[in-house]
């Protein structure tokens, strides 16, 4: 085995004790072998004190490099939690890791990204010709396509890019990037992976288009005021009315409205699918704003964007996970050692109590390899077969080969 990955997971408890327990669980899984200590990736609920979690880890594994973020939910192949901590411990002779952090992302994304990349050991290494970067960004700092493509350009066009926007259990108050014992807001972090064999990344979503292609004709950042020269809210409501009424009559809606806010559920089923250069549909979550008859997108939308309204259901969401895993495994040259998954929190609004079935879909398709996942406020993938950039309600899978 060239790459050794052990995942561990704990629930709600004292944060320092949680960090120590993550390592203790890894020790139990490792048995007679040492715990992998080239890198720790940590996804922690906003219930936790992040520096205390990392101190607990480093008191057992001194100076282990740590990268990660706060979450809206976290999981491993062992199951899903909301309120705990999940981690992966890695060692490898085929992959080498380097970390960097940049501050004040919202004020100057370019400066923050440049600062983080400057701290990476980014020079190409003999025998490790392939490079992939994991990007962790503040989920409330208005990251979008422009910032993701900026990061891709600064890192280098030969560097694959995957990642997500940090969460805070839908409190929408403050998200954090975890880096070597410290937790940073308004920041961006990178883990650059130098590899002997290429890391595989893939992105899919479970929405499909209906209705006519339309054009955004007046918008400012994430707020959409006009579609095809008409009031955006009215156009959206008219176009989705029949399907909304059909959805509200289903047993799934009657069941899920007792678990989640019905509006959140309905909004998550209908999203904007911007036509991508690759021929796919890049999703934008949409919130209806009756106070000014506008639509608020969860990521930037530009005037001139052509789109179709997208719809989804539970079966389509679960199928999307299997497709993403299959895409990531396609054309591999070595066996997979483990997987990292960035999955949108919006999927929970659609699946409700069925969300744990996602874990089963992943583990079944990925053949039981170790996996670590995080629910995010946005997903990142460059390049991608169907769409790329900053994404909503999408799952991005990173496969680390052995």
Steps between C-alpha positions, in 0.01 A plus 500: 500500500651829386232727647350432841182682603309453826173684566353558845192673638365619836175662610419791727743511792778712649703632207846419636387150592349465153835575339679242713229243438532543123865397524426219747247356256761523225745312721247223551442473125874507426573215737871420499568767238559867570217749455541679164646841583594679177171692515176525697185632331244609760134590452341632820150615588451857618414353842870447558793714608723441199840585653421264788418219255830552320693523827353165600626352174845656522553404862497139376652561154732800553534743208283301260390737219126573527259649248120506494195711576183542700200313366127476450536124554782248475535130421732206441437156356381418854206741495366856509490752785396858557676638803814288510847485347623278217861460394736320266863421583724448197849373424627433151805428289310593182356834619667793679307779671551873556269746681434874473257753648397849385312766700241772428343314209185712479691829478748375239459146365803536274726608786374222728542232233845629404603502867383141549663371181828675588513290817470176306801300390372520145815435297472192282673199651694232310301178489177676605375653174132533590361777722157544660390771743227472761339840565321584825334843504285696744141412413372851573765699310320513163729260318384435143617404153732798466683417822528128420634564150739758650629232737538257210703755304726590795562134583577419137283368222653153536370474859164331554284680756230356727349610828216676672368790703497452877168470686363573846197269531286752308537766769649725228695694761867403473700227327861398558799360314715269714875516451777359720332560834327830424149581375463793259194689379486697174779281365598248237716193550666264255648152514722444198551133412803395294433152357678224312164393353215743432234576758152457351226763550139501381184706554133424439162618621153345509297775330357485148367784281146579401335784311657747259848652504489849653747786545591710803450858378553698822709386795740630761737243647271236653171691458294444183240764410399421142475189285437550128422863581224406744463496879728216617284381790184481290677317219641246745172445683304461176752254357513281813137523616369177350792288618489659847132414532569145387787471747292633790245224440753219534551281804867606507401864553245415768767302681790740465308815592492367857882474503606821321357836406278424195625809313863385533401160364312649204775749418762223500300297248496791252829660405650703218710301254740733317607358165870416520761502224525122538129457422382428854309705754680679784260526795411811695281463806219756495322679784179690418495862628141633481593832665651629174377235253850363448686172525807454719751247371738315732792594273565774245283518188585732210282692259489305177516159670276254314329242716221251544310432819614174656297251703596206718356225714638253752578225248688741274709626790607151603575404140722808463724377781553166330576673170758729660676210667501300176638798305779549753595132478497490119829465311700447818842341464539385862266389776341780710634552851223731621254772409424855609146626437363856494121476507255792509287544811206561266482126439379454858203728430397270215575162659417570866527181705617314189831690491692214671419296188756725329773340708384156389502615136855628534638197683332256263624673183844573645531136613547565869813718483552756779308820433469834673221741415378848587174683437585837353354838401635458146723262310810551284620298202740595216508340249180299473331304225168688507558827691773661706564782743299578812193276523180460703313179594776294342721222630872507425702183552878481528656154463851453637665208320725261686 
